């Protein structure tokens, strides 16, 4: 039996977050390493596209989003926190945050 893979989409906010992460890492490490960090980040986000329906619950519940009506989960990969939610047919990455940055920037 064929299982459906939920497509992973990045919200506009998540895309802006990734641009900030890249800029932050360019300042710390330079262009080459910042580009590798972002490339690796997209690879990690890609693991959410898995045909196992139980895989949609990977990561822990993101309590920072508990006040919202939908359920949000988070993946922590090295210094990056990826917050996502599962829709009926797609998964949405809603925020991406480098934990070395000021936590107030995660709002």
DSSP file (Angstrom, degrees, kcal/mol; ACC not computed):
  #  RESIDUE AA STRUCTURE BP1 BP2  ACC     N-H-->O    O-->H-N    N-H-->O    O-->H-N    TCO  KAPPA ALPHA  PHI   PSI    X-CA   Y-CA   Z-CA
    1    1 A X              0   0    0      0, 0.0     2,-0.3     0, 0.0     0, 0.0   0.000 360.0 360.0 360.0 131.6    0.0    0.0    0.0
    2    2 A X        -     0   0    0      1,-0.0     2,-0.4     0, 0.0     0, 0.0  -0.618 360.0-149.4 -81.8 133.9    1.4    3.4   -1.0
    3    3 A X        -     0   0    0     -2,-0.3     2,-0.4     1,-0.0    49,-0.1  -0.806  16.1-119.4-102.8 145.4    1.6    6.0    1.7
    4    4 A X        -     0   0    0     -2,-0.4     2,-0.6    47,-0.1    46,-0.1  -0.652  17.3-143.2 -84.4 136.3    1.2    9.7    1.1
    5    5 A X        -     0   0    0     -2,-0.4     2,-0.5    44,-0.1    46,-0.1  -0.866  19.0-129.7 -95.8 126.9    4.1   12.0    1.9
    6    6 A X        -     0   0    0     -2,-0.6    84,-0.2    44,-0.5     2,-0.1  -0.648  23.7-122.7 -78.1 127.4    3.0   15.3    3.2
    7    7 A X  E     -a   90   0A   0     82,-0.8    84,-3.1    -2,-0.5     2,-0.6  -0.448  20.8-134.1 -67.0 139.6    4.6   18.2    1.4
    8    8 A X  E     -a   91   0A   0     82,-0.2     2,-0.4    -2,-0.1    84,-0.2  -0.878  24.6-173.3-100.6 122.6    6.6   20.5    3.7
    9    9 A X  E     -a   92   0A   0     82,-3.1    84,-3.1    -2,-0.6     2,-0.5  -0.900  17.4-137.6-114.6 144.2    6.0   24.2    3.1
   10   10 A X  E     -a   93   0A   0     -2,-0.4    84,-0.2    82,-0.2    82,-0.0  -0.866  20.0-133.1 -98.8 131.7    7.8   27.2    4.7
   11   11 A X     >  -     0   0    0     82,-2.6     4,-2.1    -2,-0.5     5,-0.2  -0.321  28.5-105.6 -72.8 165.2    5.7   30.1    5.7
   12   12 A X  H  > S+     0   0    0      1,-0.2     4,-2.2     2,-0.2     5,-0.2   0.884 123.6  54.6 -57.9 -38.3    6.8   33.6    4.8
   13   13 A X  H  > S+     0   0    0      1,-0.2     4,-2.3     2,-0.2    -1,-0.2   0.908 106.8  49.8 -62.7 -42.6    7.8   34.1    8.4
   14   14 A X  H  > S+     0   0    0     79,-0.3     4,-2.2     2,-0.2    -1,-0.2   0.887 109.1  52.1 -64.4 -38.9   10.0   31.0    8.3
   15   15 A X  H  X S+     0   0    0     -4,-2.1     4,-2.0     2,-0.2    -1,-0.2   0.919 109.8  48.8 -63.4 -43.2   11.7   32.2    5.1
   16   16 A X  H  X S+     0   0    0     -4,-2.2     4,-2.1     1,-0.2    -2,-0.2   0.890 109.3  53.9 -62.1 -38.9   12.4   35.5    6.8
   17   17 A X  H  X S+     0   0    0     -4,-2.3     4,-2.5     1,-0.2    -2,-0.2   0.912 107.3  50.0 -60.7 -42.9   13.8   33.6    9.8
   18   18 A X  H  X S+     0   0    0     -4,-2.2     4,-2.5     1,-0.2    -1,-0.2   0.882 108.1  52.9 -65.9 -38.0   16.2   31.7    7.5
   19   19 A X  H  X S+     0   0    0     -4,-2.0     4,-2.3     2,-0.2    -1,-0.2   0.919 111.1  47.6 -61.4 -42.3   17.4   34.9    5.9
   20   20 A X  H  X S+     0   0    0     -4,-2.1     4,-2.9     2,-0.2    -2,-0.2   0.899 110.5  51.7 -64.9 -40.8   18.1   36.2    9.4
   21   21 A X  H  X S+     0   0    0     -4,-2.5     4,-2.4     2,-0.2    -2,-0.2   0.915 110.1  49.0 -61.9 -42.7   19.9   33.0   10.4
   22   22 A X  H  X S+     0   0    0     -4,-2.5     4,-2.3     2,-0.2    -2,-0.2   0.946 112.8  46.9 -62.4 -47.4   22.1   33.2    7.3
   23   23 A X  H  X S+     0   0    0     -4,-2.3     4,-2.0     1,-0.2    -2,-0.2   0.917 111.6  51.8 -60.3 -44.3   22.9   36.9    8.0
   24   24 A X  H  X S+     0   0    0     -4,-2.9     4,-1.3     1,-0.2    -1,-0.2   0.910 113.2  44.3 -58.0 -44.5   23.7   36.0   11.6
   25   25 A X  H  X>S+     0   0    0     -4,-2.4     4,-3.4     2,-0.2     5,-0.8   0.782 106.8  58.9 -76.5 -27.2   26.0   33.2   10.6
   26   26 A X  H  X5S+     0   0    0     -4,-2.3     4,-1.3     3,-0.2    -1,-0.2   0.927 107.4  48.6 -62.5 -43.5   27.7   35.3    7.9
   27   27 A X  H  <5S+     0   0    0     -4,-2.0    -2,-0.2    -5,-0.2    -1,-0.2   0.861 119.8  38.1 -64.0 -35.7   28.7   37.7   10.6
   28   28 A X  H  <5S+     0   0    0     -4,-1.3    -2,-0.2    -5,-0.2    -1,-0.2   0.913 138.5   5.4 -79.7 -45.3   30.0   34.9   12.8
   29   29 A X  H  <5S-     0   0    0     -4,-3.4     4,-0.3     1,-0.2    -3,-0.2   0.562 100.5-108.9-123.2 -13.5   31.7   32.5   10.3
   30   30 A X     X< -     0   0    0     -4,-1.3     4,-2.1    -5,-0.8    -1,-0.2  -0.303  45.7 -60.8  99.7 170.8   31.6   34.0    6.8
   31   31 A X  H  > S+     0   0    0      1,-0.2     4,-2.6     2,-0.2     5,-0.2   0.892 125.2  53.0 -59.7 -47.5   29.7   33.3    3.6
   32   32 A X  H  > S+     0   0    0      1,-0.2     4,-1.8     2,-0.2    -1,-0.2   0.928 114.6  39.1 -61.4 -49.3   30.9   29.7    3.0
   33   33 A X  H  > S+     0   0    0     -4,-0.3     4,-2.5     2,-0.2    -1,-0.2   0.882 114.2  54.8 -70.6 -37.6   30.0   28.3    6.5
   34   34 A X  H  X S+     0   0    0     -4,-2.1     4,-2.1     1,-0.2    -2,-0.2   0.911 108.4  49.6 -61.4 -41.2   26.8   30.3    6.6
   35   35 A X  H  X S+     0   0    0     -4,-2.6     4,-2.6     1,-0.2    -1,-0.2   0.901 110.3  50.2 -63.7 -40.5   25.7   28.8    3.3
   36   36 A X  H  X S+     0   0    0     -4,-1.8     4,-2.9     2,-0.2     5,-0.2   0.903 108.4  52.8 -64.6 -40.7   26.5   25.3    4.6
   37   37 A X  H  X S+     0   0    0     -4,-2.5     4,-2.1     2,-0.2    -2,-0.2   0.922 112.2  44.8 -60.0 -44.5   24.5   25.9    7.7
   38   38 A X  H  X S+     0   0    0     -4,-2.1     4,-2.1     2,-0.2    -2,-0.2   0.909 112.8  50.8 -68.5 -41.4   21.5   27.0    5.6
   39   39 A X  H  X S+     0   0    0     -4,-2.6     4,-1.7     1,-0.2    -2,-0.2   0.936 112.0  47.7 -59.7 -46.1   21.9   24.0    3.2
   40   40 A X  H  X S+     0   0    0     -4,-2.9     4,-2.4     1,-0.2    -1,-0.2   0.892 107.7  57.1 -61.2 -39.4   22.1   21.6    6.2
   41   41 A X  H  X S+     0   0    0     -4,-2.1     4,-2.4     1,-0.2    -1,-0.2   0.915 105.8  49.0 -58.7 -44.9   19.0   23.3    7.6
   42   42 A X  H  X S+     0   0    0     -4,-2.1     4,-1.8     1,-0.2    -1,-0.2   0.858 109.2  53.9 -65.3 -33.5   17.0   22.6    4.5
   43   43 A X  H  X S+     0   0    0     -4,-1.7     4,-0.6     2,-0.2    -2,-0.2   0.912 109.5  47.5 -63.2 -42.3   18.2   19.0    4.6
   44   44 A X  H >< S+     0   0    0     -4,-2.4     3,-1.1     1,-0.2     4,-0.3   0.896 110.0  51.8 -66.6 -40.2   16.9   18.7    8.2
   45   45 A X  H >< S+     0   0    0     -4,-2.4     3,-1.8     1,-0.3     4,-0.3   0.870 101.7  63.7 -63.1 -34.7   13.6   20.2    7.3
   46   46 A X  H >< S+     0   0    0     -4,-1.8     3,-1.6     1,-0.3    -1,-0.3   0.729  84.8  73.0 -62.5 -22.6   13.4   17.7    4.5
   47   47 A X  T << S+     0   0    0     -3,-1.1    -1,-0.3    -4,-0.6    -2,-0.2   0.719  83.0  70.9 -67.0 -16.7   13.2   14.8    7.0
   48   48 A X  T <  S+     0   0    0     -3,-1.8     2,-1.7    -4,-0.3    -1,-0.3   0.753  78.7  82.3 -68.7 -21.5    9.7   15.9    7.8
   49   49 A X    <   +     0   0    0     -3,-1.6     2,-0.4    -4,-0.3    -1,-0.2  -0.609  64.5 139.2 -83.7  82.8    8.7   14.6    4.4
   50   50 A X        -     0   0    0     -2,-1.7   -44,-0.5     2,-0.2     5,-0.1  -0.984  55.8-137.3-129.6 136.0    8.4   11.0    5.5
   51   51 A X  S    S+     0   0    0     -2,-0.4     2,-0.5   -46,-0.1   -47,-0.1   0.661  76.8 101.3 -70.7 -14.5    5.7    8.5    4.4
   52   52 A X    >   -     0   0    0      1,-0.2     3,-1.9   -49,-0.1     4,-0.3  -0.595  66.9-149.1 -72.6 117.7    5.2    7.1    7.9
   53   53 A X  G >  S+     0   0    0     -2,-0.5     3,-1.0     1,-0.3    -1,-0.2   0.777  96.9  58.8 -61.2 -25.4    2.0    8.8    9.4
   54   54 A X  G >  S+     0   0    0      1,-0.2     3,-1.5     2,-0.1    -1,-0.3   0.678  88.5  75.7 -74.0 -15.9    3.5    8.6   12.9
   55   55 A X  G X  S+     0   0    0     -3,-1.9     3,-1.6     1,-0.3    -1,-0.2   0.675  75.1  77.4 -69.8 -16.3    6.4   10.6   11.7
   56   56 A X  G <  S+     0   0    0     -3,-1.0    -1,-0.3    -4,-0.3    -2,-0.1   0.581  90.2  57.5 -70.4  -6.8    4.2   13.8   11.7
   57   57 A X  G <  S+     0   0    0     -3,-1.5    -1,-0.3    -4,-0.1    -2,-0.1   0.081  75.3 137.4-108.9  22.2    4.7   13.8   15.5
   58   58 A X    <   +     0   0    0     -3,-1.6     2,-0.0   -10,-0.1    -3,-0.0  -0.416  56.9  21.1 -67.3 144.5    8.5   13.9   15.4
   59   59 A X  S    S-     0   0    0     14,-0.1    16,-0.2    -2,-0.1     2,-0.2  -0.167  98.5 -64.1  85.7 175.3    9.9   16.3   17.9
   60   60 A X  E     -B   74   0A   0     14,-1.3    14,-3.0     1,-0.1     2,-0.2  -0.559  56.7 -87.3 -96.7 161.2    8.4   17.7   21.1
   61   61 A X  E     -B   73   0A   0     12,-0.2     2,-1.1    -2,-0.2    12,-0.3  -0.479  42.6-126.3 -63.6 135.1    5.3   19.9   21.5
   62   62 A X    >   -     0   0    0     10,-2.6     3,-1.9    22,-0.2    10,-0.2  -0.755  22.4-169.5 -90.8 101.9    6.4   23.5   21.2
   63   63 A X  G >  S+     0   0    0     -2,-1.1     3,-1.6     1,-0.3     4,-0.2   0.730  79.8  72.6 -64.6 -23.1    5.1   25.1   24.4
   64   64 A X  G 3  S+     0   0    0      1,-0.3    -1,-0.3     2,-0.1     3,-0.2   0.706 105.0  40.4 -64.2 -17.8    5.9   28.6   23.1
   65   65 A X  G X  S+     0   0    0     -3,-1.9     3,-1.8     7,-0.1    -1,-0.3   0.209  81.4 108.7-112.2  12.3    3.0   28.1   20.7
   66   66 A X  T <   +     0   0    0     -3,-1.6    -2,-0.1     1,-0.3    -1,-0.1   0.697  68.3  67.3 -67.2 -18.9    0.6   26.4   23.1
   67   67 A X  T 3  S+     0   0    0     -4,-0.2    -1,-0.3    -3,-0.2     2,-0.2   0.608  87.7  85.4 -76.5 -10.6   -1.7   29.5   23.3
   68   68 A X  S <  S-     0   0    0     -3,-1.8     4,-0.1     2,-0.2    -3,-0.0  -0.545  86.8-120.9 -90.2 158.6   -2.7   29.0   19.7
   69   69 A X  S    S+     0   0    0     -2,-0.2     2,-0.2     2,-0.1    -1,-0.1   0.775  91.0  69.4 -74.3 -25.1   -5.5   26.7   18.6
   70   70 A X  S    S-     0   0    0     -5,-0.1     2,-0.5     1,-0.0    -2,-0.2  -0.522  89.6-108.8 -88.9 161.0   -3.4   24.4   16.4
   71   71 A X        -     0   0    0     15,-0.2    15,-0.5    -2,-0.2     2,-0.4  -0.776  34.0-166.2 -91.0 130.1   -0.7   22.0   17.7
   72   72 A X  E     - C   0  85A   0     -2,-0.5   -10,-2.6   -10,-0.2     2,-0.3  -0.922   2.5-166.3-117.5 142.0    2.9   23.0   17.0
   73   73 A X  E     -BC  61  84A   0     11,-2.9    11,-2.8    -2,-0.4     2,-0.4  -0.836   7.6-145.2-122.7 161.4    5.9   20.8   17.4
   74   74 A X  E     -BC  60  83A   0    -14,-3.0   -14,-1.3    -2,-0.3     2,-0.4  -0.969   6.7-159.6-132.3 146.7    9.6   21.6   17.4
   75   75 A X  E     - C   0  82A   0      7,-2.4     7,-3.0    -2,-0.4     2,-0.6  -0.979  10.2-155.4-116.6 134.0   12.8   20.0   16.2
   76   76 A X  E     + C   0  81A   0     -2,-0.4     2,-0.5     5,-0.2     5,-0.2  -0.958  15.7 177.0-110.7 118.1   16.1   21.0   17.7
   77   77 A X  E >   - C   0  80A   0      3,-3.1     3,-2.9    -2,-0.6     2,-0.4  -0.957  63.1 -54.5-125.2 110.9   19.0   20.4   15.3
   78   78 A X  T 3  S-     0   0    0     -2,-0.5     0, 0.0     1,-0.3     0, 0.0  -0.437 124.1 -19.7  55.3-112.4   22.3   21.5   16.6
   79   79 A X  T 3  S+     0   0    0     -2,-0.4    20,-3.7    -3,-0.1     2,-0.5   0.276 119.8  96.7-105.9  10.9   21.6   25.2   17.3
   80   80 A X  E <   -CD  77  98A   0     -3,-2.9    -3,-3.1    18,-0.2     2,-0.5  -0.864  54.6-159.7-108.5 132.6   18.5   25.5   15.2
   81   81 A X  E     -CD  76  97A   0     16,-3.3    16,-2.6    -2,-0.5     2,-0.5  -0.949   8.2-166.6-108.1 123.7   14.9   25.2   16.4
   82   82 A X  E     -CD  75  96A   0     -7,-3.0    -7,-2.4    -2,-0.5     2,-0.5  -0.951   2.2-163.3-111.7 119.9   12.4   24.4   13.7
   83   83 A X  E     +CD  74  95A   0     12,-2.8    11,-2.3    -2,-0.5    12,-1.6  -0.897  19.7 164.1-105.1 131.4    8.7   24.9   14.7
   84   84 A X  E     -CD  73  93A   0    -11,-2.8   -11,-2.9    -2,-0.5     2,-0.3  -0.918  24.2-151.3-140.9 164.5    6.1   23.2   12.5
   85   85 A X  E     -CD  72  92A   0      7,-2.2     7,-3.0    -2,-0.3     2,-0.5  -0.967  20.5-123.9-135.6 155.5    2.5   22.2   12.4
   86   86 A X  E     - D   0  91A   0    -15,-0.5     5,-0.2    -2,-0.3   -15,-0.2  -0.875  26.2-171.7-103.4 124.0    0.7   19.4   10.5
   87   87 A X        -     0   0    0      3,-3.3   -81,-0.0    -2,-0.5     0, 0.0  -0.366  43.4 -89.6 -97.9-175.5   -2.2   20.3    8.2
   88   88 A X  S    S+     0   0    0      1,-0.2     3,-0.1    -2,-0.1    -1,-0.0   0.898 120.6   4.3 -65.0 -40.5   -4.6   17.9    6.5
   89   89 A X  S    S+     0   0    0      1,-0.1   -82,-0.8   -83,-0.0     2,-0.3   0.520 130.6  39.0-122.4  -9.9   -2.4   17.5    3.4
   90   90 A X  E     -a    7   0A   0    -84,-0.2    -3,-3.3   -82,-0.0     2,-0.4  -0.901  65.1-129.9-137.7 163.9    0.7   19.5    4.1
   91   91 A X  E     -aD   8  86A   0    -84,-3.1   -82,-3.1    -2,-0.3     2,-0.5  -0.946  24.2-150.6-113.3 140.8    3.2   20.3    6.9
   92   92 A X  E     -aD   9  85A   0     -7,-3.0    -7,-2.2    -2,-0.4     2,-0.7  -0.947   8.6-151.2-119.3 120.1    4.0   23.9    7.6
   93   93 A X  E     +aD  10  84A   0    -84,-3.1   -82,-2.6    -2,-0.5   -79,-0.3  -0.806  23.1 174.1 -83.2 117.0    7.3   25.1    9.0
   94   94 A X  E     +     0   0A   0    -11,-2.3     2,-0.3    -2,-0.7   -10,-0.2   0.757  57.6  15.1-101.9 -28.1    6.2   28.3   10.7
   95   95 A X  E     - D   0  83A   0    -12,-1.6   -12,-2.8   -81,-0.1     2,-0.4  -0.996  51.9-169.6-146.9 147.8    9.4   29.5   12.5
   96   96 A X  E     + D   0  82A   0     -2,-0.3     2,-0.4   -14,-0.2   -14,-0.2  -0.993  17.3 179.8-136.7 130.2   13.1   28.8   12.4
   97   97 A X  E     - D   0  81A   0    -16,-2.6   -16,-3.3    -2,-0.4     2,-0.7  -0.993  28.7-139.4-140.6 131.4   15.4   30.1   15.1
   98   98 A X  E >   - D   0  80A   0     -2,-0.4     3,-2.4   -18,-0.2   -18,-0.2  -0.812  20.7-146.4 -86.1 117.0   19.1   29.9   15.8
   99   99 A X  T 3  S+     0   0    0    -20,-3.7    -1,-0.1    -2,-0.7   -19,-0.1   0.567  93.2  68.6 -67.4  -7.9   19.3   29.4   19.5
  100  100 A X  T 3  S+     0   0    0    -21,-0.4    -1,-0.3     2,-0.1     3,-0.1   0.595  88.0  85.8 -83.1 -10.6   22.5   31.5   19.7
  101  101 A X  S <  S-     0   0    0     -3,-2.4     2,-0.3     1,-0.1     5,-0.1  -0.316 103.1 -72.4 -82.1 170.8   20.5   34.6   18.8
  102  102 A X    >   -     0   0    0      1,-0.2     3,-2.3    -2,-0.1     4,-0.2  -0.481  41.6-136.3 -61.8 123.4   18.6   36.8   21.3
  103  103 A X  G >  S+     0   0    0      1,-0.3     3,-1.9    -2,-0.3    -1,-0.2   0.760 101.0  69.0 -57.5 -25.2   15.5   34.8   22.4
  104  104 A X  G >  S+     0   0    0      1,-0.3     3,-0.9     2,-0.1    -1,-0.3   0.725  88.2  66.2 -65.9 -19.1   13.4   37.9   22.0
  105  105 A X  G <  S+     0   0    0     -3,-2.3    -1,-0.3     1,-0.2    -2,-0.2   0.537  83.6  75.7 -77.4  -6.0   14.0   37.6   18.3
  106  106 A X  G <         0   0    0     -3,-1.9    -1,-0.2     1,-0.2    -2,-0.1   0.212 360.0 360.0 -89.3  14.9   11.9   34.4   18.3
  107  107 A X    <         0   0    0     -3,-0.9    -1,-0.2     0, 0.0    -2,-0.1   0.389 360.0 360.0-102.0 360.0    8.7   36.3   18.6
